Amino acid sequence: MREFLLHIPGLHLARTLQSGQAFRWCWRGPVAEGVVGGGVWRLRPVPGGVVAAVLGGRGCPGTLRRYLVGWGPLGRLEAALARDPVLARVLPHTRGISILAQDPWEVLATFVISQNNNIPKIACSVARLCEALGEPIGSPPVAWTFPSPEAVAEAPELVLREALLGYRAPYLREAARRVARGDLDLHRLRALPTDEARRALLELPGIGEKVADCVLLFGLGHRAVFPVDVWVRRAVQHLYFGGKHKTPRALRGWALDRFGELAGLAQQHLYQYGRTRLRRPAAGWAS
């Protein structure tokens, strides 16, 4: 099994892959295994980067590197975040988070599944969905690709419900149908102003503002977006407002004024801080 060394200074692999962005990574001790770009990868953190090995399929180191590097050099980005005096105190506990460069359809689908759900259950549903409707990788299969919009759109609802999607099953199927028909062009949404792209996502049944913002940030490259969940709200209220309650909409506006194009990355650091450093609310991503 050939290994590749990817030099990615400042990357904290666990913080990045466990930050609520992606749901297809599993851990064996310090080693992560997951699917990127049609290949099944095993990733091991080392000083200054990651040692990667292909376990199945066609894995391209360049594709994996682009996936992990996301917005670019972390040192430069974190130096910009540290200009905020509060984030300067947060960063020693959260450094190394990269916003992944993910497939937009996979992000849309997985965040539809994420509604009112927690990360272990989301990961379980995504794994079942991939095994039921994705293409096998390797022979015998070691994993499955994420199913195409067409595969999900044509799937009987029973198949979706067997993936433990519950009431989310018709929402996911409708999103898949609109993407498959071309009614929702995810690549076009990348180029639209953020507010226009958000409005297009909110037209999907079952999509609220938080899920729309997660899709914008993690799948469509919109940086000035600040998804608010229980962890983020708790961290911001504690760190910036002395515990005073703020609505998610108020926090989104505040974050865009304060962080601008770094709002999405600031959100990830505040999410990590809230999840690991503050007293835990009910477990999960959902608010």
C-alpha positions as CSV (number, residue, x, y, z in Angstrom):
1,M,0.0,0.0,0.0
2,R,1.7,3.2,-1.2
3,E,1.7,6.2,1.1
4,F,1.9,9.9,0.2
5,L,3.1,12.7,2.4
6,L,1.0,15.8,2.0
7,H,2.7,18.9,3.4
8,I,-0.1,21.0,4.9
9,P,1.4,23.3,7.6
10,G,-0.8,24.0,10.6
11,L,-3.5,21.4,9.8
12,H,-5.1,19.7,12.8
13,L,-6.6,16.7,11.1
14,A,-9.0,15.6,13.9
15,R,-10.3,19.1,14.5
16,T,-10.9,19.6,10.8
17,L,-12.6,16.2,10.1
18,Q,-14.6,16.3,13.4
19,S,-15.9,19.8,13.1
20,G,-19.3,19.1,11.8
21,Q,-18.5,19.7,8.1
22,A,-18.3,16.2,6.8
23,F,-19.9,12.9,7.9
24,R,-18.0,10.1,6.1
25,W,-14.9,9.8,8.2
26,C,-14.3,7.1,10.8
27,W,-11.5,6.9,13.2
28,R,-9.2,4.1,14.3
29,G,-7.2,5.7,17.0
30,P,-5.4,8.7,15.5
31,V,-6.0,7.4,11.9
32,A,-9.0,8.6,9.8
33,E,-10.6,6.6,7.0
34,G,-13.0,8.1,4.5
35,V,-13.9,8.7,0.8
36,V,-12.7,11.6,-1.3
37,G,-12.8,11.9,-5.0
38,G,-13.6,8.2,-5.8
39,G,-10.9,6.9,-3.5
40,V,-11.0,5.4,-0.1
41,W,-8.2,7.1,2.0
42,R,-6.5,6.4,5.3
43,L,-5.0,9.6,6.8
44,R,-2.5,9.8,9.6
45,P,-1.4,13.1,11.0
46,V,2.3,13.9,11.2
47,P,4.1,17.1,12.0
48,G,3.5,19.6,9.2
49,G,1.0,17.5,7.3
50,V,-0.7,14.2,6.7
51,V,0.5,10.7,5.5
52,A,-2.2,9.4,3.2
53,A,-2.7,5.9,1.7
54,V,-5.3,4.7,-0.8
55,L,-7.3,1.7,0.5
56,G,-9.5,1.3,-2.6
57,G,-10.6,3.0,-5.8
58,R,-8.7,5.7,-7.6
59,G,-7.2,8.1,-5.2
60,C,-5.4,11.2,-6.5
61,P,-3.2,13.0,-4.0
62,G,-3.9,16.3,-5.7
63,T,-7.6,15.9,-5.2
64,L,-7.1,14.9,-1.5
65,R,-4.8,17.9,-1.0
66,R,-7.3,20.3,-2.5
67,Y,-10.0,18.8,-0.3
68,L,-8.0,19.3,2.9
69,V,-6.4,22.7,2.1
70,G,-9.8,24.3,1.5
71,W,-9.4,28.1,1.8
72,G,-5.6,28.1,1.7
73,P,-2.7,28.4,4.1
74,L,-3.9,28.2,7.6
75,G,-1.2,30.3,9.1
76,R,-2.3,33.3,7.1
77,L,-6.0,32.7,7.8
78,E,-5.5,32.3,11.6
79,A,-3.3,35.4,11.8
80,A,-6.2,37.3,10.3
81,L,-8.6,35.8,12.8
82,A,-6.3,36.7,15.6
83,R,-6.8,40.4,14.9
84,D,-10.1,39.9,16.8
85,P,-9.0,40.0,20.5
86,V,-11.5,37.4,21.6
87,L,-10.6,34.9,18.8
88,A,-6.9,35.5,19.7
89,R,-7.7,33.9,23.1
90,V,-9.8,31.1,21.4
91,L,-7.2,30.1,18.8
92,P,-4.8,28.3,21.1
93,H,-7.6,25.8,21.8
94,T,-8.8,25.5,18.2
95,R,-5.9,26.0,15.8
96,G,-5.6,23.9,12.7
97,I,-9.2,23.8,11.4
98,S,-9.5,23.9,7.6
99,I,-12.8,24.3,5.8
100,L,-12.9,21.4,3.5
101,A,-13.4,21.6,-0.3
102,Q,-16.4,19.2,-0.6
103,D,-18.8,18.2,-3.4
104,P,-21.8,20.5,-3.3
105,W,-24.4,17.8,-3.8
106,E,-23.0,15.7,-1.0
107,V,-23.0,18.7,1.3
108,L,-26.6,19.5,0.4
109,A,-27.8,16.0,0.9
110,T,-25.9,15.4,4.2
111,F,-27.1,18.7,5.7
112,V,-30.7,17.8,4.8
113,I,-30.1,14.7,6.8
114,S,-28.5,16.7,9.6
115,Q,-31.7,18.5,10.6
116,N,-32.6,18.0,14.2
117,N,-30.1,15.2,14.3
118,N,-26.8,14.4,16.0
119,I,-23.4,13.6,14.4
120,P,-23.3,9.8,15.1
121,K,-26.9,9.4,13.7
122,I,-26.1,11.6,10.7
123,A,-23.0,9.5,10.0
124,C,-25.0,6.2,10.3
125,S,-27.7,7.5,7.9
126,V,-25.1,8.7,5.4
127,A,-23.3,5.3,5.5
128,R,-26.5,3.4,4.9
129,L,-27.5,5.7,2.1
130,C,-24.2,5.2,0.4
131,E,-24.3,1.5,0.7
132,A,-27.9,1.3,-0.6
133,L,-27.5,3.7,-3.6
134,G,-23.8,4.5,-4.1
135,E,-21.4,2.6,-6.4
136,P,-19.0,0.1,-4.8
137,I,-15.3,1.1,-4.5
138,G,-12.9,-1.8,-4.7
139,S,-13.6,-5.5,-5.2
140,P,-14.7,-6.7,-2.8
141,P,-16.1,-3.2,-1.8
142,V,-14.3,-1.4,0.9
143,A,-16.7,1.6,0.7
144,W,-19.3,3.2,-1.6
145,T,-19.4,6.4,-3.4
146,F,-21.9,9.1,-2.4
147,P,-25.1,8.4,-4.4
148,S,-25.8,10.7,-7.3
149,P,-28.8,13.0,-7.3
150,E,-30.4,10.8,-9.9
151,A,-30.0,7.6,-7.8
152,V,-31.6,9.3,-4.8
153,A,-34.4,10.9,-6.9
154,E,-35.4,7.5,-8.3
155,A,-35.1,5.5,-5.1
156,P,-38.3,4.2,-3.4
157,E,-39.0,6.1,-0.2
158,L,-38.7,2.8,1.6
159,V,-35.0,2.6,0.7
160,L,-34.5,6.1,2.0
161,R,-36.4,5.3,5.2
162,E,-34.2,2.2,5.7
163,A,-31.3,4.7,5.9
164,L,-33.0,6.0,9.1
165,L,-33.9,9.3,7.5
166,G,-37.3,9.5,9.1
167,Y,-39.3,12.6,8.2
168,R,-36.2,13.9,6.2
169,A,-36.6,11.2,3.5
170,P,-39.1,13.2,1.3
171,Y,-37.1,16.4,1.8
172,L,-33.9,14.6,0.5
173,R,-35.7,13.0,-2.4
174,E,-37.2,16.3,-3.5
175,A,-33.8,18.1,-3.3
176,A,-32.3,15.2,-5.4
177,R,-35.1,15.6,-8.0
178,R,-34.6,19.3,-8.3
179,V,-30.8,18.9,-8.7
180,A,-31.2,16.0,-11.1
181,R,-33.7,17.9,-13.3
182,G,-31.4,21.0,-13.3
183,D,-34.0,23.1,-11.5
184,L,-31.4,23.7,-8.8
185,D,-28.0,24.3,-10.3
186,L,-25.5,24.0,-7.4
187,H,-22.6,25.2,-9.5
188,R,-24.5,28.3,-10.5
189,L,-25.2,29.0,-6.8
190,R,-21.4,29.3,-6.2
191,A,-21.3,32.4,-8.5
192,L,-24.4,34.1,-7.2
193,P,-24.4,36.7,-4.4
194,T,-24.7,35.0,-1.1
195,D,-28.2,36.3,-0.4
196,E,-29.5,35.1,-3.7
197,A,-28.0,31.7,-3.3
198,R,-29.5,31.4,0.2
199,R,-32.9,32.3,-1.2
200,A,-32.6,29.5,-3.8
201,L,-31.8,27.0,-1.1
202,L,-34.6,28.1,1.1
203,E,-37.1,27.3,-1.6
204,L,-36.3,23.6,-1.0
205,P,-38.9,21.9,1.2
206,G,-37.6,21.3,4.7
207,I,-34.5,23.6,4.4
208,G,-34.2,26.3,7.0
209,E,-31.7,29.1,7.4
210,K,-29.1,27.1,9.4
211,V,-29.0,24.2,6.9
212,A,-28.9,26.7,4.0
213,D,-26.0,28.5,5.6
214,C,-24.1,25.2,6.1
215,V,-24.6,24.3,2.4
216,L,-23.4,27.8,1.4
217,L,-20.3,27.6,3.6
218,F,-19.2,24.0,3.3
219,G,-20.4,23.2,-0.2
220,L,-20.6,26.3,-2.3
221,G,-17.6,28.4,-1.3
222,H,-19.5,31.3,0.3
223,R,-17.2,32.6,3.0
224,A,-19.2,35.4,4.6
225,V,-21.7,33.0,6.1
226,F,-22.2,32.2,9.8
227,P,-24.3,29.1,10.6
228,V,-25.7,29.3,14.1
229,D,-26.3,26.1,16.1
230,V,-26.4,25.5,19.9
231,W,-22.6,25.2,20.1
232,V,-21.9,28.4,18.2
233,R,-24.7,30.4,20.0
234,R,-23.4,29.3,23.4
235,A,-19.8,30.2,22.5
236,V,-20.6,33.6,21.1
237,Q,-23.0,34.6,23.9
238,H,-20.4,33.5,26.5
239,L,-17.4,35.1,24.9
240,Y,-18.8,38.3,23.4
241,F,-22.1,39.1,25.2
242,G,-21.6,38.1,28.8
243,G,-24.1,35.2,28.5
244,K,-26.9,37.4,27.2
245,H,-29.3,35.7,24.9
246,K,-29.2,36.5,21.2
247,T,-31.3,35.2,18.4
248,P,-29.6,33.2,15.6
249,R,-30.5,36.0,13.1
250,A,-29.0,38.6,15.4
251,L,-25.9,36.6,15.7
252,R,-25.5,36.1,12.0
253,G,-25.8,39.8,11.4
254,W,-23.3,40.6,14.2
255,A,-20.8,38.0,12.8
256,L,-20.9,39.4,9.3
257,D,-20.2,42.9,10.6
258,R,-17.4,41.7,12.8
259,F,-15.7,39.1,10.7
260,G,-16.7,39.8,7.1
261,E,-15.2,37.3,4.7
262,L,-13.7,35.3,7.6
263,A,-17.2,34.7,9.2
264,G,-17.4,31.1,8.1
265,L,-13.9,30.2,9.4
266,A,-14.6,32.1,12.6
267,Q,-17.7,30.1,13.0
268,Q,-15.7,26.8,12.9
269,H,-13.4,28.0,15.6
270,L,-16.3,29.1,17.8
271,Y,-18.1,25.8,17.2
272,Q,-15.0,23.9,18.3
273,Y,-14.5,26.1,21.3
274,G,-18.2,25.8,22.4
275,R,-18.1,22.0,21.8
276,T,-14.9,21.3,23.7
277,R,-14.4,24.1,26.2
278,L,-17.9,25.1,27.5
279,R,-20.4,23.0,29.4
280,R,-22.1,20.8,26.9
281,P,-25.8,21.2,25.9
282,A,-27.8,18.3,24.5
283,A,-25.5,16.4,22.2
284,G,-25.6,17.0,18.5
285,W,-25.2,19.5,15.7
286,A,-28.8,20.5,15.5
287,S,-30.2,23.5,17.4
